[in-house]
Amino acid sequence: MKLKLIGSLILASLSLHSYAQDLQDTIADKLTNLTGFEIKSISEHESGLYEIVTDRTVMYSTHDGKHLINGQIHRFENGLLNLTAERKAEEAAKEIARIKPSFVSYKAPNEKYEAVVFFDTTCGFCKKMHREMSQYNAAGITIHYAIWPRQGVYLPQSNNQLYTQSYLNMQSIVCAKNPEMAMNMVMRDETIDKAECKNEIEASYNLGQWLGVAGTPAIYSTNGRLISRGYAPAEELLGMFKGAQ
């Protein structure tokens, strides 16, 4: 009798799991067909909804797949922890770790913090930040430039076939034999040789889009959390990092 009961429970559990998986697959197909988004994962969320992680953002769906929610979910308790932002930071941290070797980096000799800076060479405050690199490094902040062409990667209506001038200019930096030196030269308004190579500029740009970057410089920690939406002098940025711990 006990064996029959256990068997029935196992079959019921498997049936429910299969039903839930089929429903998640249906939701994924529906969202992809409607939006073109790439679905990375669908899973149960503590809110009672399905959490959908796409290549663009984090969204939520009711279990019947009839309603889609695009917004922020907070834990309804002291502090109102933003669960959506936490999930996005978690995904961003993975991507930062993956493409970190491609960043144009200036390491602090006595490193305390690492700043991921979404950076465009035509941005006035980016240039100001670069001129103060020695101050950031002296404060113990390593600066990693995640190249983020403000014009985007591809020209509009080119079907992702033609690159923007912003992309091409910064490709020459990351593809130089010494990207840090090439960046220094460009920041001094010096000319560098054109260069092409396989690079992660598009990945950096997409990462910025994922995080909601709207302008440069935008400063994040390596764990994907926002530190400053714009330029901050060295001592101020150091205080921001300390406050984010």
Secondary structure as UniProt FT lines:
FT   HELIX           2..35
FT   STRAND          39..44
FT   TURN            46..47
FT   STRAND          50..54
FT   STRAND          58..61
FT   TURN            63..64
FT   STRAND          68..69
FT   TURN            78..79
FT   HELIX           83..99
FT   HELIX           100..102
FT   STRAND          104..106
FT   TURN            109..110
FT   STRAND          113..119
FT   TURN            121..122
FT   HELIX           124..131
FT   HELIX           133..138
FT   TURN            139..140
FT   STRAND          141..147
FT   TURN            150..151
FT   TURN            156..157
FT   TURN            159..160
FT   HELIX           165..174
FT   HELIX           179..187
FT   TURN            188..189
FT   HELIX           201..211
FT   STRAND          218..221
FT   TURN            222..223
FT   STRAND          226..228
FT   HELIX           234..244
//
